[in-house]
Structure formats: structure tokens, C-alpha cells
Amino acid sequence: MENRKANIRHYDRKILEHQTVGIFVDAENVEMSGLNVYKGRTDYKKLIQTIGSGRRVIRIIYYKPQHKEISEDFKKFWYDQGGEIKRPLKNADSFLTIDAVTLADKMDVIVIVGGDKDYMPLLWYVKSRGCKTEVWSYPETTSATLQETADFFYPIDESFIIKDASRRRAIRPEKDKPEVKEKEKERERPKA
């Protein structure tokens, strides 16, 4: 396993300004990886800016299963980035693959954000159509074979994590608990 990882290409990329890029985000994969590895949320704003830096991003599609919640704030943020949201019944693999294959002839670079090795046949196919392929994902949860299959693998690290204190369960001071407040109100009411 160690030898295989040593062969994975981590290059500084040469940016061609005329490149058209499509970004396909397997939300479930990348979000769970960020939570499990770094205990935080993926900073999509920074990630999209980094991926698209110096290139023409023509599609940004976010795939998240219907049974998973997406906040209104996130939807607004995503649409403000120029992105689309697609909600498959279960996992994103088939939707993402169909979209990438359909759009491959219109793009120079297909970027998969996620580390699922089920995307290997997709990478093989779009490469045969003349597209460059990139995988952006957390290396700790990304298949080594997928990393090797992509033209370029870019590891997402802790700098792409938002540490969200609001998600941690806050411990309320005793005086702020609803039941304590109610008892205080009862004590203050005049007795008949």
C-alpha cells in the first residue's frame, strides 16, 4: 500500500486560462470525509475558488440524496456561486456520472470532488473523450486507485475545513434553561 501511495502524482498544475471546467460535487462523500477526518464542514466557497482559479468554470453541480437536508442558507450560497443542486433518491454516483458524460464534450477539465472509487470508469471514459480529469478529495478517505487514475489528484486538507462551534452542543447555564425560567416566573407572581 505504501508503494502505491508513493506513485500518486501531486503536481503543481499549469493553468490554461482558456480551459473550461465542470465541477461535480459528491456532497455526501466529501462532507462525511470532512467531518470524520477533521471534525468540521467543508469550506465550499474556498474550494470552488481554488479549483476555478484562473480557469473558466462553466458548471458547478452539487449532488446530495433527497433524504439528506440542505439548509436554505446553503441553497442561497450555492446558487449565488452559479451552482446547481441535484437531489438523487439515494447516492450521487449515477447522477454525477450521467451529467459528466453528457457534458464532457463541452469541457476541457472534469473535476470530481469526492473520493469514491466508483468514479474510476467515469474518469476512464471522459479521458478517452479528450478531457483532463482532476479529483479533489480528502486523501485519508480517497481510494489510492482513484488518485492514480485521475490526471491530477489534489488533496483537500484542514485549510478547507470550517470549524463550526454552533454545531457542538452548547451547555446552557442553569439560569437560562426553560424550566428554571418558568420556576422563577412562578416565584415572582403575586399570590392570591
N, C-alpha and C positions, 0 to 999 in steps of 0.2 A: 504494500500500500504506500509506503514512504517513497519508493522509487517512482511510482506513478505520479504522485503529487509533485515530485521534483521536476517532471517533464511538462507540467502545465505552464502555458505561456502567460506571463504577466508583463505586457509591454506598455510603454508609453505609446499612446496612439497618435498617429498623424491625422490631423483633422483636415478634411477636404470640405471647404465651405459650400460647395455645390451639392454635397451629399444630402439626399432625402432620407429621413429616418422615421421609422414607425416604432413606437414603444408599446409593448404589450405586457401588462402587469398582472401576474397571477397573485392577486391580493392575499388570498388565504395562505399561500406558501410563504410569501415574503413577510407578511405580518406575524405569523406564528413563529417564524425563524427569528425575527427581531425580538419578540417577546421572550422566547426560550433562551436565546443566546445572550442578549444584552439587557433583558428586563425593561424594554421600552418600546415605543412606537417608531415605525419607520418615518423619517422626515421626507415625505414625498416631494415637497417643494424643492429642497436641496438636491434630491436625487434626480428629478426631471431637469433641473437647471444644469446639473453636472453632465448628464447624458447628452443633453441637447446643445451644450456649449459649443458655439462655432459652427453648428450644423442647422439645417432646415428640418425641423420636426413637423411632419405633416399629419401624423395621427398619434394620439395617446389614448389607449383603451385600457380600462380598469375592469377586471373580471372578478366578481365576488358572488358566491352562491346566494340564492334567494333567501335561504333560511338564516343568513347572517345579516345583522343590522348594519346599515350605513346611516350615519347621522346627517341631518340636513346641513349642518355646518360643513361637513366633509364634501357633500354633493356640491354645495356652492363653491367651495375651494376648487374642486376638481374641474367643474365647468368653467370657472374663471381661468384655469390653466389652458383651456381649449380642449379638455379631455372629454371622453365619452365613458359611460358606465354601462356594463352589460351584466345581466343577472342570470346566469345559468341555473338550472334546477339543482344540480349537485356541484361537481368541481368544474374548474375553468378550462381544463385541458382541451376538450374538443372545441369549445367556442373559440378559444385563443388560436388554436391550430387552424381552424377553418378561416378565420379572419386573416391570419398571417399569410396563408397560402393564397387567398383571394387577392390580397394587396401586394404580394411580393413583386409583381411586375411593375408596380408604381413606385418602388422604393429601392434605394441603394443599400440600406442597412436595416436589418430586422433586429430589434433589441428585445430580448426576453428578460423580464425582471422576475426572477424566481429560479429555483434550483432543482426542479423536478426532472428526473432523467427521462420521463415520458416525452419530453420535448426533443429528444435526440432525432427521431425520424423527421420532425419538422425542420430542424437545423440542416439535416442532410438534403432535404428537398429544396429549401429556399437557396441553399448554396448552389445546388445544381441549376437553379434559375438565374444565377449570377449575383445574388445578394451576399453581402458580408453579414456575418452573424456575431452578435455580442450577447453574452449572458452577464447580467448584473445580479449578484446574489450574495448571501452570507456564506462564505466558504465552509463554515462548520456544518452547514446543512445542505450543501450542494454536492451532488454526485460528481466524483472525480472524472467519470467518463463524460459527463455533460460538459465539464470545464474543458476537457481535451477536445471535444467535438466542435465547440464554438471557435470561430476565428479568433475571438478575443474574450477572455474572462476578466471581469472587473469585480474584485471582492468588495462587498459593502461591509464597512466596519462601523465601529462605535460612533464615528463622526456623523453618521447618517441616522442616529437614534435621538429621539426626543424622550427625555426622562420626564414622565408625567406624574407629578406629585398628586394631582387631583384624582388619579385612578387608585391610589393607595387608600385604604380605608382609614379615614380620619377618626381619631378618638376625640369625641366631644367632651368638653369639660362638663362635670356633673351639673352645674347650674344651667347649661344650655340644652339639656335633654328635655324633650316634650313633657314627660311625666313629672319631672321636677318643677318645670314651669307651671304646670297645672296645679300642683300642690301649693305652690307659692301664691297663686291667684286665689285659691280657696281660703288660705290663711288671711289674706288681705280683705276678703269680702266681709261686710258688716253682718253680724249675726242677728237674727230676728228674735 
